[in-house]
Amino acid sequence: MSRAPPGAGRYPRGTGHRLAAAQATRAGDEQGPRPRGEHPAPLLPRLEWRSWGFGLLQRHLDVVRHGIEEGRRTFANTMKYVLTTTSANLGNMVSMAAASLLLPFLPLLPGQILLNNFLSDIPAVGLAGDSVDPELVDRPRRRDKRLIGRFRVAFGLLSSCFDILTFGVLRKWFHAGPELFRTGWFIESLLTELVVALVVRMRRPFYRSRPGRLLLVSTGAIIALTFAVPFLPHASALGFVRPPLCCWWR
């Protein structure tokens, strides 16, 4: 077994520390590298700060603090997207299965489902830069699978309740045929998912937790577009019809 050379273990190991020692030696520092435990303050002005594989672009620890805060904000916004998407997907699947058992026609056509998913994903992009309540970033958090599962089931089933209520109104009140039924459910399901996204993002009352500008603007634009879809040119190609309320306004 080979013996370690004299002085081994006295100095820090790692590429960053070896580079720092070499730079200090080339710069003419008489002290050279310091043993473990001694304060390296005399070396800091001449060296690029390096620690465990990442470098600091500025010579103060606020950089680390800002990085931690940004990481917590990113995690909080990621959880908003996960909760919104999983609950909406479960609710849509339950509603689609229930409608398939109760209706003699398809509740939504494939093109309408794709359009619904596409429009609902546009405001979700704004979640990446959404504002975060201070209590969500005051301490480190972990992904809670149980919380995700409970939320998915609770909000998914709640969304399905609104869908089934919409089914009853369209069939019993409006006596909706396949085209009108699909148009009405398309509007209701998309609006429900947009509202859920706004509810999930906050722990405070809505008047004390303002969403980010991109999320707010994109959600408002998609809500307006949702009501306008049946009136757009060539909307019939996707199976949409104008709701009967527009005829009452004429």
Buried (B, 14 or more C-beta within 10 A) or exposed (E): EEEEEEEEEEBBEEEBBEEBBEBBEEEEBEEEBBEEEEEBEEBEEEBEBBEEEEEBEEEEEEBEEEEEEEEBBBBBBEBBBBBBBBBBBBBBEBBBEBBEEEEEEBBBBEEBBEBBBEBBEBBBEBBBEBBBBEEBBEEEEEEEEEEBEEBBBEBBBBBBEBBBEBBEEBBEEBEBEBBBBBBBBBBBBBBBBBBBBBEBBBEEEEEEBEBBEBBBEBBEEBBEEBEEBBEEEEBEEBBBBBBEEEEEEE
